[in-house]
């Protein structure tokens, strides 16, 4: 299975359309969203073409292809308009003899990790900064960056997980990290 992983759309219809184009170009089987879908949040400037209602329409048209975890900007009101579940605090993906613990990053992160065993992977968004680094008990922290509001000079980006290999890509499809 080819998994397209993205985070932090923050209501940007422009970047949501770009993300969907990249998803289609990748011919991925499923899209995993790491939260912060509709609202831009009080600490962020409005993203380009802020139009949460359009993002709702775009994502609802793909509801059978998406699974998601809840971000700190996602609420029960958002769930009332989105036709796929968004309120889970985490998800667990088995990968061989380890797991990928998927969350947004505002509750569980490298400073306050979830229950992980040696070699497990922590995958989250929230920081808007791509990451691939070891931490704690030989665990790995991965972050796809942000679709709409990248920080620290990073690109608008996403990840692909296929055959146990992670690829970080710009929305143009350029690979800039592989693990």
N, C-alpha and C positions, 0 to 999 in steps of 0.2 A: 504494500500500500504506500502511496505517495501522499504525504501530509504537508499541506501548506500552513505555516504558522505565522500569525500576525498579531500585533497588539496596538492599542492606543489609537483608534480611529478618531475619537473625540468629536464626532459629529461632522466631520469634513466630507461632504459629498464628492468633492474633487478627488481627494486621496482614496476614498472608498471605491470610486470608479476605477482609478488606477490599480488598486489592489485586486479588484475583480478581474481586470484585464490580465494582470500578471498571473493570477490563479488559473484562468482559462489557458493562457499561453503555456503554463507549466504542465497542463493536463493532470493536475493533482486529483486525487480521489476524494479528499475531504479537506475542509478548512477548519483549523483550530484557532479561535480568537481568545486572546489572553486578557480580555476586559477593556474597560473604558471605551465604550462603543459610541454613545450618543452625546454625552455632555462633555464640554471642554474643560470643566473644572475651574475652580477659582484662582489657581496659581498659574494657569496657562493663558496666553493670549488666544483670541479666536483663531482657529486654523483656517486655512484657505477654503473659501466657499462653505462656510459653516451653515449646514442645512440638515439638521437631524431628521426631519421628516423624509427627506430624500434618501438618507442613509437607511432609514427603516424600510422603505420600499425596495431599495436595492438588495438589502440583506434578506428580507422576507421572501424575495423571489428565489433565494437559494437555501431556504430553511432546512431542506433535507440533506444538505451537504455540509452544514455547519455544526460544530459543537464548541462550547464556550465556557469559560470560567468568569466569575464576577470580579470586576475591577472596583476600585474605591469610588469611582464616579457613576457606577451602575446601581440602579435602585429598582424597587418593586414597580414603580411607575413605568420604567423602561421595559420591564418584563410584560406589562400589560399591552404594549404595542409591538413587541418583537415576538415572532411566531416560532422561536426556538428557545430552549432553556438557556438562561444567562446567569442564574443566581447561585450556582454551585461555587463554593469557595475554592475547590480544588478538584482535580481529576488525576487518576493514576493510569499510566500507560505501561504495561509490561514490555520489556525489551530484553530478551534473553534471560540472563540471570540477575538482572537489575531492573529497577523501575525508573520511569520518568515521572517525577512529581510535578504536576502542572498547576500553577496558581498565578495570580496577578502580580504579587510581590509586595503588596502593602502590609500584609499580615505575616506571611512566610517568606523569608529571604535568607541571605547568607548570615545575617546577624541574629535572626530568630528563625532558624531552620525548622522545617517539619520533621517528623520522625523518618529519618533516612538510615539505610544501612550503607556500609562501605561500598563505594563504587556507584551508588545511585546518582541520578541526575536531577537537579532542581532547575526547572524551566519556568521563567516568569518574565513579564514585561515591566510596566510601572515606571522604570527609570528613564525610558526613552533613549537608552544608550545600549547598543549591541554589546554583548559580553560572552566570553567563553573562557572560563577560568576555574582552576581547582580551588576548593576550600574544604575546611574541616577534615573529616575522616576519609580522605581520598575521594571526595565527591566532586561533581562538576556542576557549575552554575552556567546556564545558557540564557541569553536574552536576545530576541530578534530585533530589538530597537523599536522605533515607532513608525507607523505608517504615515501619520500626519504631522507630528510635532517632534522631529528628531532633535536631540540635544548633544552638546559637546562636539559639534561639527560633524556628527554622523549623518549618513544619508537616510532618506525615507527608505525603510528596508523591511524585509521579511526573511523567514527561514523555510527551508525545505528539509523534511526528514524522509529519506528513502533508503531502504536496505541497510538501516543502521548508521547511515552517514548524514550528518547535518551540513547544510550549505546555507551561508548567509548571502543574501543577494540584495542589490538595489532594486527599486521598482522597475528599472530598465532591464532587469534580468542578469546583470553583471555579478558574477561570483566574486566576493572579496574575502571570504573565509570558508574553509572546509574542515570538518572535523569528523 
